[in-house]
Amino acid sequence: MFVRLNTGAGAVAGSAAYGIRVGVAIPLRNPRPDGLPDEVESEQLQSIEDALIARSSGHAILVAVITISGMREFVFYTGDGDWIPDFHQQMMRSTSSHEVQCMAEHDPGWAVYHHLGG
């Protein structure tokens, strides 16, 4: 497992303004034998990450990027879930290289962030 953690997000961890965790999972299409993306897929995932950040701007904070055995997950925290269905639809329509899965759940204590070391 590889984790990129936004340690600066710790300043707002547990804030009522960011009590909903949003997970965006991207199954890898061509994982290497070790389950990680190859160079081409890494570039595609970077483009997806850039789009996720742009589309969630003003709504959520990206706190972690997890790559594990054939999957990359982007973990965000937000305070309002109303924008999430449109966000997910936009990402599915604009991402032709990969499937985009999205889920959200209440996590006022930022359990996932803290579990990852934040």
C-alpha positions as CSV (number, residue, x, y, z in Angstrom):
1,M,0.0,0.0,0.0
2,F,1.2,3.5,-0.9
3,V,-0.4,6.5,0.8
4,R,0.1,10.2,0.1
5,L,-1.3,12.1,3.0
6,N,-2.2,15.8,3.1
7,T,-0.8,16.5,6.6
8,G,-1.8,20.2,6.3
9,A,-5.5,19.0,6.4
10,G,-4.9,18.1,10.1
11,A,-5.6,21.7,10.9
12,V,-9.3,21.1,10.1
13,A,-9.5,17.4,11.0
14,G,-12.6,16.8,13.0
15,S,-14.2,20.2,12.2
16,A,-17.9,20.2,11.8
17,A,-17.4,21.9,8.5
18,Y,-15.8,18.7,7.1
19,G,-17.8,15.8,8.7
20,I,-18.5,13.8,5.5
21,R,-15.8,11.6,3.9
22,V,-16.0,11.1,0.2
23,G,-14.1,8.2,-1.4
24,V,-13.5,8.1,-5.1
25,A,-12.1,4.7,-6.1
26,I,-10.5,4.1,-9.5
27,P,-9.9,0.4,-10.3
28,L,-6.7,0.0,-12.3
29,R,-7.0,-1.3,-15.8
30,N,-3.6,-2.7,-16.3
31,P,-1.9,-3.2,-12.9
32,R,1.6,-4.5,-12.8
33,P,2.2,-7.9,-11.1
34,D,2.7,-6.0,-7.8
35,G,-0.8,-4.4,-8.2
36,L,0.6,-0.9,-8.9
37,P,0.0,1.2,-12.1
38,D,2.5,1.2,-14.9
39,E,3.9,4.5,-16.3
40,V,1.1,5.1,-18.8
41,E,-1.7,4.4,-16.3
42,S,0.1,6.6,-13.7
43,E,-0.2,9.5,-16.1
44,Q,-3.9,8.8,-16.7
45,L,-4.4,8.6,-12.9
46,Q,-2.7,12.0,-12.5
47,S,-5.1,13.5,-15.0
48,I,-8.0,12.0,-13.1
49,E,-6.6,13.4,-9.8
50,D,-6.3,16.9,-11.4
51,A,-9.9,16.7,-12.6
52,L,-11.1,15.5,-9.2
53,I,-9.4,18.4,-7.4
54,A,-10.7,20.9,-9.9
55,R,-14.3,19.6,-9.7
56,S,-14.3,19.4,-5.9
57,S,-12.8,22.8,-5.4
58,G,-14.8,24.9,-3.1
59,H,-16.6,21.9,-1.7
60,A,-14.0,19.5,-0.3
61,I,-10.4,18.9,0.7
62,L,-8.3,16.1,-0.7
63,V,-6.7,14.5,2.3
64,A,-5.2,11.2,1.0
65,V,-4.4,9.2,-2.1
66,I,-4.2,5.5,-1.5
67,T,-2.8,3.0,-4.0
68,I,-3.3,-0.7,-3.1
69,S,-3.5,-3.9,-5.1
70,G,-5.2,-2.8,-8.3
71,M,-7.0,0.3,-7.0
72,R,-6.4,4.0,-6.4
73,E,-8.6,5.8,-3.9
74,F,-8.9,9.5,-3.4
75,V,-10.2,10.5,0.1
76,F,-11.9,13.9,0.5
77,Y,-13.7,15.5,3.4
78,T,-16.6,17.9,3.0
79,G,-19.3,19.4,5.0
80,D,-22.2,19.3,2.5
81,G,-23.1,16.3,0.4
82,D,-25.5,18.0,-2.0
83,W,-22.8,18.5,-4.7
84,I,-21.6,14.8,-4.6
85,P,-24.1,13.2,-7.0
86,D,-23.4,15.8,-9.7
87,F,-19.6,15.6,-9.1
88,H,-19.8,11.8,-9.5
89,Q,-21.8,12.1,-12.7
90,Q,-19.4,14.7,-14.1
91,M,-16.4,12.5,-13.3
92,M,-18.0,9.4,-14.9
93,R,-18.8,11.4,-18.1
94,S,-15.4,13.0,-18.4
95,T,-13.3,10.0,-17.6
96,S,-13.0,7.6,-20.5
97,S,-9.9,5.7,-19.4
98,H,-11.2,4.3,-16.1
99,E,-14.3,3.5,-14.1
100,V,-15.0,6.1,-11.4
101,Q,-16.7,4.8,-8.2
102,C,-17.8,7.2,-5.5
103,M,-19.2,6.8,-2.0
104,A,-19.8,9.2,0.9
105,E,-20.4,8.6,4.6
106,H,-20.4,10.6,7.8
107,D,-17.0,10.6,9.5
108,P,-17.0,13.6,11.8
109,G,-14.0,12.2,13.7
110,W,-11.9,11.7,10.5
111,A,-11.3,8.1,11.3
112,V,-9.8,7.2,7.9
113,Y,-7.5,10.2,7.9
114,H,-6.3,9.4,11.4
115,H,-5.9,5.7,10.6
116,L,-3.6,6.6,7.7
117,G,-1.4,8.6,10.1
118,G,-2.9,12.1,10.0
